[in-house]
């Protein structure tokens, strides 16, 4: 907050600048005002303005692109039919060797 590390219990006031580091990307926000009570997450945009730099957003987009292209998709657990087909195939292989 305002360039300093703070504890979670620190009170936020209008005009404060908040920086959050999530992985390699640093998100920045300006506090416009504080609600009098708790509000829904969808209403947070009315109380804070996102001022994250374009360079940080570009870094985030590159990370998302790399992850999307390098994701290894495994088929998952075999179904009962897959297991039966595999057992049948292995039985045929074993019977051919005998």
Buried (B, 14 or more C-beta within 10 A) or exposed (E): BEEEEEEEEEEBEEEBEBBEEEEEBBBBBEBEEEEEEEEEEEEEEEBBEEEBEEEBEEBBEEEEEEEEEEEEEEEEEEEEEEEEEEEEEEEEEEEEEE
